[in-house]
Amino acid sequence: MKDVSEQAVLRAVAAMHDRMGEQLTVDDMARAAMFSKFHFTRIFRRVTGVSPARFLSALRLQRAKDLLITTSMNVADISVRVGYNSVGTFSWRFSRSVGMSPTAFRRHAGYTQSIHPHFEWRSGRSPSGQVSCQVRLAEEHDHPLIFVGLFSGRIPEGRPARCAVLQQPGSVHFDAVPLGSWYLLAQAVSAGADGAEQRADVADRAVSVATYGPITVRADSKVTASMVLRRSSALDPPVLLALLDARKYALSQAQHGGTAAVRGRVGAAA
């Protein structure tokens, strides 16, 4: 039954890609999957972790990132190409999810200048918990750069509550994690031996990904987790957050002998 469900979801995802600029409805996606609307919505969420509409929205923004980096199309034309009737709505959603405006994303070639966690560092000032995670790779990467973040949803977008960058598989520890429900989301890319990134994923597309959660953080709680990053597939929701700055940060820290971490402590695996 799992294979049947996954094949149905893959048909729907293919329809999303093929009809990106259309006003695609859940009924349209259900027909492509060859399931009833009600059954389709349930199996799609079970297979991907998000709703069909949320997945489609993420695909549209991912396509927009590609077009901003690889073409000279203006923002208005790109918004129409990816299915938005209003360039204002497109720009607002892009900025909220990616962390910078479409114009800034293009100007910086996909790099943000910094990552600012959504919550201020307030250790000892308000109720909080701790989250520790062991990170492994299912396949070897040449000179991997691994981003780990705590997000409120299943798709890595917007500003993380806490985040860190590892230059090899290992452990991450986050202090002063705000109370609530969170997802640990990670992605890994390979860098060359000289520290230069491989540019195949020009629009910040993940090579390997992992998700853990939801986890509930209560006052003074200590949550432990383990994640194995596997090569991403068509069933994985796109990574929307502009993370290339984190990779640059990791490289700069490596050159200066520092630890690549943002609001977290990291350690290499033994």
Phi, psi and chi 1 to 4 in degrees:
 res  aa     phi    psi   chi1   chi2   chi3   chi4
   1 MET       -  -32.4 -176.9   62.1 -175.8      -
   2 LYS   -62.3  -43.2 -179.4  179.1  179.2 -179.4
   3 ASP   -64.2  -39.4  -69.6  -20.3      -      -
   4 VAL   -63.3  -43.7  173.1      -      -      -
   5 SER   -64.2  -44.8  -62.4      -      -      -
   6 GLU   -65.0  -39.3  -71.4 -173.1   -5.0      -
   7 GLN   -64.3  -38.1  -71.2  -58.7  -43.6      -
   8 ALA   -64.5  -43.2      -      -      -      -
   9 VAL   -66.2  -38.9  172.0      -      -      -
  10 LEU   -61.8  -37.1  -75.6  170.6      -      -
  11 ARG   -64.0  -40.4  -71.4 -167.1  -66.5  -90.3
  12 ALA   -66.8  -42.0      -      -      -      -
  13 VAL   -64.4  -38.5  171.9      -      -      -
  14 ALA   -62.3  -38.8      -      -      -      -
  15 ALA   -65.4  -37.2      -      -      -      -
  16 MET   -61.2  -43.7  -66.6  178.8 -169.3      -
  17 HIS   -66.0  -43.9  -77.7  -75.5      -      -
  18 ASP   -69.1  -30.5  -66.9  -19.2      -      -
  19 ARG  -118.0   37.7  -58.1  171.3   61.7 -177.9
  20 MET   -55.8  -39.0 -174.3   74.9   66.6      -
  21 GLY   -84.2   -2.8      -      -      -      -
  22 GLU   -92.4  163.2  -58.9  178.0   24.4      -
  23 GLN   -84.3   75.3  -62.3  -55.0  -55.1      -
  24 LEU   -73.8  129.5 -158.3   61.8      -      -
  25 THR  -102.4  167.2   67.4      -      -      -
  26 VAL   -62.9  -34.2  175.2      -      -      -
  27 ASP   -60.7  -42.7  -73.2  -38.9      -      -
  28 ASP   -62.2  -43.8  -65.2  -31.3      -      -
  29 MET   -67.4  -37.5  -68.6 -177.8  -89.3      -
  30 ALA   -64.7  -39.3      -      -      -      -
  31 ARG   -64.3  -39.9  -79.8 -167.8  -69.2  -89.2
  32 ALA   -64.0  -35.8      -      -      -      -
  33 ALA   -78.5  -15.3      -      -      -      -
  34 MET    64.8   43.4  -65.5 -175.1  -73.5      -
  35 PHE  -133.8  161.6  -86.6  100.8      -      -
  36 SER   -66.0  155.5   69.1      -      -      -
  37 LYS   -57.0  -46.3  178.2  179.5  177.1  179.3
  38 PHE   -63.9  -47.9  174.4   73.5      -      -
  39 HIS   -67.4  -38.0 -170.0   45.9      -      -
  40 PHE   -61.6  -46.1  164.2   71.4      -      -
  41 THR   -60.3  -39.9  -60.0      -      -      -
  42 ARG   -68.1  -46.0  -72.3 -165.8  -62.1  111.1
  43 ILE   -72.0  -31.5   66.2  166.6      -      -
  44 PHE   -64.2  -45.8 -166.6   99.0      -      -
  45 ARG   -65.1  -37.7 -174.0 -179.4  -70.1  -85.4
  46 ARG   -66.4  -38.4 -175.0  170.5   69.4 -117.0
  47 VAL   -78.0  -41.3  170.1      -      -      -
  48 THR  -102.7  -20.9   67.3      -      -      -
  49 GLY    91.0   -5.3      -      -      -      -
  50 VAL  -136.5  168.2  -62.1      -      -      -
  51 SER   -74.8  159.5   69.7      -      -      -
  52 PRO   -57.7  -42.6  -24.3   33.6      -      -
  53 ALA   -64.0  -39.8      -      -      -      -
  54 ARG   -67.3  -39.4 -169.7   69.2 -166.5   84.3
  55 PHE   -64.5  -44.6 -162.4   99.8      -      -
  56 LEU   -61.6  -43.2  174.6   59.5      -      -
  57 SER   -59.6  -41.9  176.3      -      -      -
  58 ALA   -66.7  -40.2      -      -      -      -
  59 LEU   -61.7  -39.5  -76.3 -176.6      -      -
  60 ARG   -63.4  -42.9  -75.8  174.4  165.5  158.0
  61 LEU   -70.2  -34.5  -66.2  177.4      -      -
  62 GLN   -63.6  -43.5 -179.0 -168.1   53.2      -
  63 ARG   -62.4  -39.6  176.2   72.1   61.8   83.5
  64 ALA   -61.6  -40.0      -      -      -      -
  65 LYS   -60.3  -43.9  -70.3  168.5   68.8  177.2
  66 ASP   -59.5  -47.0  -73.2  -27.4      -      -
  67 LEU   -66.4  -36.6  -66.5  173.3      -      -
  68 LEU   -64.8  -34.2  -74.8  164.8      -      -
  69 ILE   -85.5  -36.4  -65.0  -63.5      -      -
  70 THR  -103.5   -6.8   61.2      -      -      -
  71 THR  -131.2  171.4   76.0      -      -      -
  72 SER  -104.6   14.0   59.4      -      -      -
  73 MET   -58.3  143.1  -65.9  173.9   60.9      -
  74 ASN   -76.8  165.8   61.8   47.8      -      -
  75 VAL   -62.5  -38.0  172.9      -      -      -
  76 ALA   -62.6  -44.0      -      -      -      -
  77 ASP   -67.3  -37.5  -71.4  -19.2      -      -
  78 ILE   -64.6  -40.4  -70.9  175.4      -      -
  79 SER   -61.1  -39.4   68.0      -      -      -
  80 VAL   -69.1  -41.4  173.4      -      -      -
  81 ARG   -59.5  -33.0  177.0   72.9   67.4   87.3
  82 VAL  -100.0   13.0  -60.7      -      -      -
  83 GLY    98.7   16.8      -      -      -      -
  84 TYR  -104.6  132.5  -76.4   88.0      -      -
  85 ASN   -82.7  -22.3  -66.9  -34.9      -      -
  86 SER  -120.1  123.1  164.7      -      -      -
  87 VAL   -67.8  -29.5   65.2      -      -      -
  88 GLY   -65.0  -45.3      -      -      -      -
  89 THR   -63.5  -42.8  -60.8      -      -      -
  90 PHE   -59.8  -48.3  163.3   71.3      -      -
  91 SER   -63.0  -39.3  -64.4      -      -      -
  92 TRP   -65.2  -46.5  177.4   77.3      -      -
  93 ARG   -67.7  -38.6  -69.7 -174.5  178.2  175.0
  94 PHE   -62.3  -47.1 -172.3   97.7      -      -
  95 SER   -62.9  -41.5  -60.9      -      -      -
  96 ARG   -66.1  -39.3 -176.1 -172.9   64.0  175.8
  97 SER   -85.3  -41.0  -64.8      -      -      -
  98 VAL   -87.6  -28.0  177.6      -      -      -
  99 GLY   101.3    1.5      -      -      -      -
 100 MET  -159.3  159.2   58.6 -160.2  -49.5      -
 101 SER   -70.1  159.1   70.3      -      -      -
 102 PRO   -54.5  -42.0  -25.7   34.7      -      -
 103 THR   -63.7  -43.4  -57.9      -      -      -
 104 ALA   -67.7  -38.0      -      -      -      -
 105 PHE   -59.0  -45.1 -173.5   85.1      -      -
 106 ARG   -66.7  -44.3  167.0  173.6  -81.4  167.7
 107 ARG   -61.0  -36.4 -177.0  169.0   62.3 -110.8
 108 HIS   -96.7   13.1  -65.1  -70.4      -      -
 109 ALA    53.7   37.4      -      -      -      -
 110 GLY    91.8   -3.0      -      -      -      -
 111 TYR   -95.8  135.3  -70.9   81.0      -      -
 112 THR   -93.3  159.7   61.5      -      -      -
 113 GLN   -82.1  -25.5  -65.0  179.5  -27.8      -
 114 SER  -165.1  159.6   60.7      -      -      -
 115 ILE  -112.2  123.8  -71.4 -178.1      -      -
 116 HIS  -114.0  112.6  -61.1  -71.8      -      -
 117 PRO   -52.7  147.9  -27.7   36.7      -      -
 118 HIS   -66.5  -31.5 -174.3   62.4      -      -
 119 PHE  -110.3  139.6  -63.4   89.5      -      -
 120 GLU   -66.7  154.6  -65.5 -178.9    0.1      -
 121 TRP   -74.0  111.5 -172.9 -104.7      -      -
 122 ARG  -133.0   42.4  -66.5 -177.3  175.5 -179.7
 123 SER   -57.0  126.8 -179.9      -      -      -
 124 GLY    83.6   -3.7      -      -      -      -
 125 ARG  -105.7  -20.7  -62.6 -176.8 -177.3  179.2
 126 SER  -151.0  158.9   60.7      -      -      -
 127 PRO   -57.2  135.3  -23.7   34.5      -      -
 128 SER  -158.8  173.8   61.8      -      -      -
 129 GLY  -133.3 -173.5      -      -      -      -
 130 GLN  -125.8  144.6  -59.6  177.4   22.5      -
 131 VAL  -130.7  125.4  174.6      -      -      -
 132 SER  -119.6  142.2  -61.4      -      -      -
 133 CYS  -142.2  135.9 -178.8      -      -      -
 134 GLN   -97.7  127.5 -169.9   69.5   28.4      -
 135 VAL  -114.9  127.9  179.4      -      -      -
 136 ARG  -129.9  160.9  -64.9 -175.8  -68.2  123.1
 137 LEU  -110.8  132.3  -64.1  172.2      -      -
 138 ALA   -69.8  -31.0      -      -      -      -
 139 GLU  -126.9  151.1  -58.2  176.4    9.8      -
 140 GLU   -70.7  141.5  -72.2 -170.5    7.5      -
 141 HIS  -119.9  143.7  -76.5 -113.4      -      -
 142 ASP   -78.8  116.7  -66.9  -30.3      -      -
 143 HIS    50.8   62.6  -51.6  -79.4      -      -
 144 PRO   -70.9  149.5   29.7  -36.6      -      -
 145 LEU  -120.3  121.9  -68.1  174.4      -      -
 146 ILE  -118.3  121.9  -54.5  168.9      -      -
 147 PHE   -99.6  131.4  175.9   90.9      -      -
 148 VAL  -126.6  128.3 -176.0      -      -      -
 149 GLY  -141.2  156.2      -      -      -      -
 150 LEU  -101.8  119.2  -85.2  170.0      -      -
 151 PHE  -124.2  157.8  -66.3   84.5      -      -
 152 SER   -80.3  -16.9   58.9      -      -      -
 153 GLY  -128.4  177.1      -      -      -      -
 154 ARG   -74.2  -20.2  173.5   65.2  175.9   75.4
 155 ILE  -103.7  129.1  -63.8  177.5      -      -
 156 PRO   -69.7  101.7  -16.0   29.8      -      -
 157 GLU  -148.7  162.0   62.8  176.8  -14.0      -
 158 GLY    67.2 -156.0      -      -      -      -
 159 ARG   -95.5  127.0  -64.8  164.1   61.4 -174.4
 160 PRO   -72.0  156.6   28.7  -35.4      -      -
 161 ALA   -70.8  -39.8      -      -      -      -
 162 ARG  -147.6  151.2  -64.2  -73.7  177.3  -94.5
 163 CYS  -155.4  160.8   57.1      -      -      -
 164 ALA  -155.6  160.5      -      -      -      -
 165 VAL  -124.5  129.5  179.7      -      -      -
 166 LEU  -110.2  144.7  -70.7   74.6      -      -
 167 GLN   -96.9    1.0  -62.3  168.5   63.8      -
 168 GLN  -165.0  160.9   58.4 -177.0  -48.9      -
 169 PRO   -56.0  145.7  -24.9   35.3      -      -
 170 GLY   174.0 -150.8      -      -      -      -
 171 SER  -113.8  150.5   59.4      -      -      -
 172 VAL  -128.5  137.6  180.0      -      -      -
 173 HIS  -130.3  124.9  179.7   81.3      -      -
 174 PHE  -109.9  124.6  -64.5  117.3      -      -
 175 ASP   -95.7  164.7  -70.1  -47.6      -      -
 176 ALA    49.8   45.8      -      -      -      -
 177 VAL   -76.8  126.8  176.4      -      -      -
 178 PRO   -58.9  149.8  -22.8   34.1      -      -
 179 LEU   -66.5  148.4  -52.2 -172.8      -      -
 180 GLY   136.3 -166.9      -      -      -      -
 181 SER  -104.5  131.2 -178.9      -      -      -
 182 TRP  -137.8  158.1  -56.5  100.0      -      -
 183 TYR  -114.8  133.9  -73.5   84.5      -      -
 184 LEU   -87.8  120.1  -90.9  168.2      -      -
 185 LEU  -124.3  136.4  -56.5  173.2      -      -
 186 ALA  -136.0  149.6      -      -      -      -
 187 GLN  -141.7  149.5   76.3  166.2  109.3      -
 188 ALA  -130.5  140.3      -      -      -      -
 189 VAL  -129.9  162.2  -65.0      -      -      -
 190 SER  -102.2  139.1  -66.5      -      -      -
 191 ALA  -112.6  155.1      -      -      -      -
 192 GLY   -70.3  170.3      -      -      -      -
 193 ALA   -62.1  -25.6      -      -      -      -
 194 ASP   -90.7    6.3   58.6   -5.5      -      -
 195 GLY    91.5   -2.2      -      -      -      -
 196 ALA   -80.8  137.9      -      -      -      -
 197 GLU   -73.8  147.1  -60.9  157.1   17.6      -
 198 GLN   -77.3  127.9  -65.3 -178.5    0.4      -
 199 ARG   -92.1   12.8  -61.0  -59.6  -63.5  174.9
 200 ALA   -61.8  -31.3      -      -      -      -
 201 ASP  -101.2   63.0   58.7  -26.1      -      -
 202 VAL   -60.6  -29.1  -68.0      -      -      -
 203 ALA  -101.2   32.2      -      -      -      -
 204 ASP    71.8   28.3 -157.6   18.8      -      -
 205 ARG   -78.5  133.5 -170.8  167.3  -60.3  126.5
 206 ALA   -70.2  148.2      -      -      -      -
 207 VAL   -94.9  -48.3  174.2      -      -      -
 208 SER  -130.0  143.6  -65.9      -      -      -
 209 VAL  -139.6  161.3  -64.4      -      -      -
 210 ALA  -156.3  149.7      -      -      -      -
 211 THR  -135.3  139.9  -57.6      -      -      -
 212 TYR  -136.8  125.8 -173.5   94.8      -      -
 213 GLY   142.8 -175.9      -      -      -      -
 214 PRO   -74.2  150.2   28.4  -34.9      -      -
 215 ILE  -117.1  145.4   58.1  176.9      -      -
 216 THR  -106.9  122.2  -59.7      -      -      -
 217 VAL  -103.2  120.4  175.8      -      -      -
 218 ARG  -112.3  171.9  -61.6 -177.5  175.5   87.0
 219 ALA   -57.1  126.5      -      -      -      -
 220 ASP    63.5   15.5  -59.7  -39.5      -      -
 221 SER   -78.5  153.8   65.4      -      -      -
 222 LYS  -126.5  105.2  -63.9 -178.3  179.3 -180.0
 223 VAL   -99.3  133.6  179.4      -      -      -
 224 THR  -117.6  145.2   59.3      -      -      -
 225 ALA  -147.3  164.8      -      -      -      -
 226 SER  -139.1  132.7  177.9      -      -      -
 227 MET  -130.2  139.7  -69.8 -163.9  -65.1      -
 228 VAL  -116.5  116.0  179.0      -      -      -
 229 LEU   -80.8  126.8  -78.5   78.3      -      -
 230 ARG  -119.8  155.8  -54.8 -176.8 -174.3  -79.7
 231 ARG   -56.2  132.1 -165.3  163.5  -62.1  -83.9
 232 SER   -68.0  154.5   60.9      -      -      -
 233 SER  -131.1  177.6   73.9      -      -      -
 234 ALA   -64.7  -16.6      -      -      -      -
 235 LEU   -88.9   -6.6  -63.2  175.3      -      -
 236 ASP   -87.0  129.6  -69.2  -53.3      -      -
 237 PRO   -59.2  143.7  -21.6   32.8      -      -
 238 PRO   -63.3  152.2  -20.4   31.9      -      -
 239 VAL   -87.5  116.4  175.0      -      -      -
 240 LEU   -95.5  -31.5  -62.7 -176.7      -      -
 241 LEU   -60.3  132.9  177.7   67.0      -      -
 242 ALA   -71.4  108.1      -      -      -      -
 243 LEU  -108.1   -1.8  -61.2  178.7      -      -
 244 LEU   -62.4  -27.5  -66.2  179.4      -      -
 245 ASP   -65.2  -33.8   67.1  -44.8      -      -
 246 ALA   -65.9  -35.7      -      -      -      -
 247 ARG   -67.1  -42.1  -58.0  171.1 -160.7  174.0
 248 LYS   -62.7  -39.3  -71.2 -177.2   67.6  177.7
 249 TYR   -61.9  -43.5  177.7   80.4      -      -
 250 ALA   -62.9  -42.1      -      -      -      -
 251 LEU   -65.5  -41.5  -66.1  174.4      -      -
 252 SER   -65.9  -37.6   66.9      -      -      -
 253 GLN   -66.9  -38.1  -69.4  -64.7  -58.6      -
 254 ALA   -63.4  -40.2      -      -      -      -
 255 GLN   -65.5  -28.1  -67.8  169.9   -1.4      -
 256 HIS  -102.6    7.5  -67.8   87.8      -      -
 257 GLY    73.9   19.4      -      -      -      -
 258 GLY   -93.4 -179.0      -      -      -      -
 259 THR  -102.3  127.7  -58.6      -      -      -
 260 ALA   -83.2   95.4      -      -      -      -
 261 ALA  -148.8  144.5      -      -      -      -
 262 VAL  -125.1  110.4 -176.3      -      -      -
 263 ARG    58.3   33.2  -62.7  -55.1 -168.9 -164.6
 264 GLY  -161.2  163.3      -      -      -      -
 265 ARG  -107.4  138.4  -60.3 -161.5  -55.6  -88.8
 266 VAL  -126.1  154.4  -57.9      -      -      -
 267 GLY  -146.3  147.5      -      -      -      -
 268 ALA   -75.6  150.9      -      -      -      -
 269 ALA   -72.2  147.6      -      -      -      -
 270 ALA   -73.2      -      -      -      -      -
